[in-house]
Amino acid sequence: MTDCIIIGGGLIGMLSARELKKSGLNVLLLEKGELGKESSWAGGGILSPLHPWRYSHEVSQLASEGHRHYPQFAQELYAESGIDPEYIRCGMLVLNSEQQKEALAWAREWSMNLSIIEGGNKIQTLQPGLAASFDNGLWMPDVAQMRNPRLIKAARGSLDTQNIEYKEHVQVEKLNVVNGKIKGVIANGKTWQADKVLVAGGAWSAEILKPYLQVPDIQPVKGQMVVFKGQPGLLKCILLAENRYLIPRKDGRVLCGSTIEHSGFDKSTSEEVKQDLLHSATEIFPALAQLQIEHHWAGLRPGSPQGVPTIAAHSEIEGLYINAGHYRNGVILGLGSARRIAEIITQ
Ligand SMILES: Cc1cc2nc3c(=O)[nH]c(=O)nc-3n(C[C@H](O)[C@H](O)[C@H](O)COP(=O)(O)OP(=O)(O)OC[C@H]3O[C@@H](n4cnc5c(N)ncnc54)[C@H](O)[C@@H]3O)c2cc1C
């Protein structure tokens, strides 16, 4: 007997499934494609919002929870799945920021290490090879990253070892609601029964809830990224210059992201954007001009107002819950939001 059906097997669905199972519920995860192959695969895996001082208290609260619990969570995933999700505390350097005062105040409030680095020589010591145009930075040594495709594989492995049931290539077409109460879902033309249903459908969450009154404001926001094939150690930390960032992976690859495009559910990439990302990457770190772009892709973020996810019981339908709309920060916010929705569902 299934206690709770989860719609959507991205990171948010998988983390929610893990938390609900820990609380003693029998969970069934339904995914229309393959687990974790949408936004959760496409992202950069930075374990911090970009410019975190620009976000609301709610986002900072979830990010702070993620920051505290990710080291242990990464170890648990590794132990449960045998796959190393490559949690690396590499630090993040925010270049030429004009928000030093705001950043320092935010760091004090959330007990994050953050210092101001003044002068080209000093930031070159932190990251040799930076473009000469940068002469100050905000250094956050405790910012970490996870490697998304490995994180997803590890999360999937953890579902297997925790005996959490999931089914792929099962698309939920409709919620089964009787007299204002959820009774399950209709998927692949079949009825699946449960008294509780959690919508964790990422960018598609509003589509699933469209026939009802409470529809969260969640829109797909495309992000394109490229990866360079580099040597280990070339780049030491995450570099952020306004809206473009570089992420060094353990094997020397360097990711550059990302665009913000409002183009519906279209996931296509364009040569123009590829050249733009290449240009931004070499403006930050000129040595990247010598490297090959190995891959170029796009993902659909679950965009929401101010990036605040909806983590709540549905106001109209008993037994229906939502954990969606994590926008640019689903990896760092996901741990906290999975714990929160599990508390709401089992309270
Ligand atoms: C380019 C890019 C860079 C990013 N960088 C970062 C970063 O550095 N740090 C960070 O924290 N976050 C980052 N993000 C954001 C993060 O990836 C997302 O917030 C997060 O992955 C959202 O997870 P999700 O599970 O809600 O969505 P998804 O991973 O998209 O999963 C939703 C799942 O639901 C399934 N689904 C939808 N409808 C149905 C249905 N009807 N029936 C069954 N299944 C359904 C979909 O197939 C999908 O697999 C980035 C995102 C992008 C695109």
PDBQT file of the ligand as one rigid body, heavy atoms in Angstrom, charges set to zero:
ROOT
HETATM    1  C1  LIG A 401      21.894  25.838 -16.134  1.00  0.00    +0.000 C 
HETATM    2  C2  LIG A 401      21.475  25.630 -14.705  1.00  0.00    +0.000 A 
HETATM    3  C3  LIG A 401      22.376  25.877 -13.673  1.00  0.00    +0.000 A 
HETATM    4  C4  LIG A 401      22.011  25.648 -12.342  1.00  0.00    +0.000 A 
HETATM    5  N1  LIG A 401      22.935  25.812 -11.341  1.00  0.00    +0.000 NA
HETATM    6  C5  LIG A 401      22.607  25.556 -10.051  1.00  0.00    +0.000 A 
HETATM    7  C6  LIG A 401      23.581  25.643  -9.026  1.00  0.00    +0.000 A 
HETATM    8  O1  LIG A 401      24.758  25.900  -9.289  1.00  0.00    +0.000 OA
HETATM    9  N2  LIG A 401      23.192  25.425  -7.738  1.00  0.00    +0.000 N 
HETATM   10  C7  LIG A 401      21.900  25.112  -7.408  1.00  0.00    +0.000 A 
HETATM   11  O2  LIG A 401      21.601  24.950  -6.222  1.00  0.00    +0.000 OA
HETATM   12  N3  LIG A 401      20.950  25.002  -8.384  1.00  0.00    +0.000 NA
HETATM   13  C8  LIG A 401      21.278  25.214  -9.687  1.00  0.00    +0.000 A 
HETATM   14  N4  LIG A 401      20.339  25.116 -10.673  1.00  0.00    +0.000 N 
HETATM   15  C9  LIG A 401      18.931  24.920 -10.292  1.00  0.00    +0.000 C 
HETATM   16  C10 LIG A 401      18.618  23.486  -9.945  1.00  0.00    +0.000 C 
HETATM   17  O3  LIG A 401      19.196  22.641 -10.907  1.00  0.00    +0.000 OA
HETATM   18  C11 LIG A 401      17.090  23.322  -9.890  1.00  0.00    +0.000 C 
HETATM   19  O4  LIG A 401      16.527  24.252  -9.007  1.00  0.00    +0.000 OA
HETATM   20  C12 LIG A 401      16.717  21.926  -9.400  1.00  0.00    +0.000 C 
HETATM   21  O5  LIG A 401      17.364  20.949 -10.171  1.00  0.00    +0.000 OA
HETATM   22  C13 LIG A 401      15.222  21.709  -9.468  1.00  0.00    +0.000 C 
HETATM   23  O6  LIG A 401      14.964  20.355  -9.174  1.00  0.00    +0.000 OA
HETATM   24  P1  LIG A 401      13.539  19.744  -9.428  1.00  0.00    +0.000 P 
HETATM   25  O7  LIG A 401      13.583  18.325  -8.981  1.00  0.00    +0.000 OA
HETATM   26  O8  LIG A 401      12.499  20.638  -8.870  1.00  0.00    +0.000 OA
HETATM   27  O9  LIG A 401      13.367  19.848 -11.018  1.00  0.00    +0.000 OA
HETATM   28  P2  LIG A 401      13.813  18.831 -12.172  1.00  0.00    +0.000 P 
HETATM   29  O10 LIG A 401      15.187  18.346 -11.973  1.00  0.00    +0.000 OA
HETATM   30  O11 LIG A 401      13.512  19.485 -13.469  1.00  0.00    +0.000 OA
HETATM   31  O12 LIG A 401      12.863  17.603 -11.935  1.00  0.00    +0.000 OA
HETATM   32  C14 LIG A 401      11.478  17.640 -12.156  1.00  0.00    +0.000 C 
HETATM   33  C15 LIG A 401      11.099  16.279 -12.693  1.00  0.00    +0.000 C 
HETATM   34  O13 LIG A 401       9.685  16.139 -12.762  1.00  0.00    +0.000 OA
HETATM   35  C16 LIG A 401       9.370  15.354 -13.880  1.00  0.00    +0.000 C 
HETATM   36  N5  LIG A 401       7.972  15.574 -14.246  1.00  0.00    +0.000 N 
HETATM   37  C17 LIG A 401       7.401  16.743 -14.624  1.00  0.00    +0.000 A 
HETATM   38  N6  LIG A 401       6.092  16.579 -14.894  1.00  0.00    +0.000 NA
HETATM   39  C18 LIG A 401       5.813  15.262 -14.647  1.00  0.00    +0.000 A 
HETATM   40  C19 LIG A 401       4.635  14.470 -14.761  1.00  0.00    +0.000 A 
HETATM   41  N7  LIG A 401       3.469  14.994 -15.176  1.00  0.00    +0.000 N 
HETATM   42  N8  LIG A 401       4.714  13.139 -14.451  1.00  0.00    +0.000 NA
HETATM   43  C20 LIG A 401       5.885  12.590 -14.041  1.00  0.00    +0.000 A 
HETATM   44  N9  LIG A 401       7.048  13.308 -13.950  1.00  0.00    +0.000 NA
HETATM   45  C21 LIG A 401       7.012  14.630 -14.231  1.00  0.00    +0.000 A 
HETATM   46  C22 LIG A 401      10.362  15.850 -14.943  1.00  0.00    +0.000 C 
HETATM   47  O14 LIG A 401      10.529  14.925 -15.996  1.00  0.00    +0.000 OA
HETATM   48  C23 LIG A 401      11.621  16.062 -14.113  1.00  0.00    +0.000 C 
HETATM   49  O15 LIG A 401      12.487  14.933 -14.130  1.00  0.00    +0.000 OA
HETATM   50  C24 LIG A 401      20.685  25.252 -12.023  1.00  0.00    +0.000 A 
HETATM   51  C25 LIG A 401      19.785  24.980 -13.057  1.00  0.00    +0.000 A 
HETATM   52  C26 LIG A 401      20.176  25.149 -14.392  1.00  0.00    +0.000 A 
HETATM   53  C27 LIG A 401      19.208  24.811 -15.488  1.00  0.00    +0.000 C 
ENDROOT
TORSDOF 0
